[in-house]
């Protein structure tokens, strides 16, 4: 029936598809998904490995027992994980399930996509004449991750995190438990990734480019504009440095804010956090992270850039 309807209405459908705005929307949506899906799969697989093959006792030995000390250790652990924010979300959820203190897991969630070697190398390539941008991005992102972890220790409540029900895998054979974990995380994280990508594509079509040029001349508004733009564009952290480099009308500090905010707060990430940790968590965690990102990036930019 669907094929018959497409044949009958092929004229109007062809006209709709050829609309430039729809083509732009489709291009942005597909590009976000193509960037994000490989790292989402990587994160989901690593999350399943953690859930099935890593014993709970490992985390008590690997991380300091005091939660305040576990936060910086977990933040620095993000250096060794080559991935983007799409993969970090299910990994953080799995860490919490395995008994890691939420503050440390959330610090890892924020640090991993921002300070891993691939992201820092991409930043160096995108800013060949400004190597200080690499240092500023790494330092600012690490500071934000630790501050948010410590803030969660101080102000966070356990009831704000509501992990979705996961099949009980403790009694299953290792192979079945692994695939059950993968299917569960793909459904929850992948579905919300699609919603986030759709929102990002819609924003790209709706917001006129000429607005950016108007905002670039005001130092305060340029910082806020690029911070909000980072949230709306939802670019993976491996690619956002090249977008920031292309925004040459903005100051280096403004572009640093773009690079710090993007991997920690964007539409697809907020959507995925709501799916993995619950809406109450996302509504509190995302705005706080956004504010800390902007303040920290501006401060580090004033010192280093």
Secondary structure, DSSP 4 states (H G I P E B T S, - for coil): -HHHHHHHTHHHHHHHHT-HHHHHHHHHHHHHHHHHHHHHHHHHHHHHHHHHHS-HHHHHHHS-SSHHHHHHHHHHHGGG----HHHHHHHHHHHHHTT--HHHHHHHHHHHHHHSHHHHHHHHHHTTT-THHHHHHHHHHHHHHHHHHHHHHHH--GGG--PPP----TTS-HHHHHHHHHHHHHHHHHHHHHHHHHHHHHHHHHS-THHHHHHTTSHHHHHHHHHHHHHHH---TTTHHHHHHH-TTS-HHHHHHHHHHHTTS-HHHHHHHHHHH-HHHHHHHHHHHHHHHHHHHHHHHHHH-
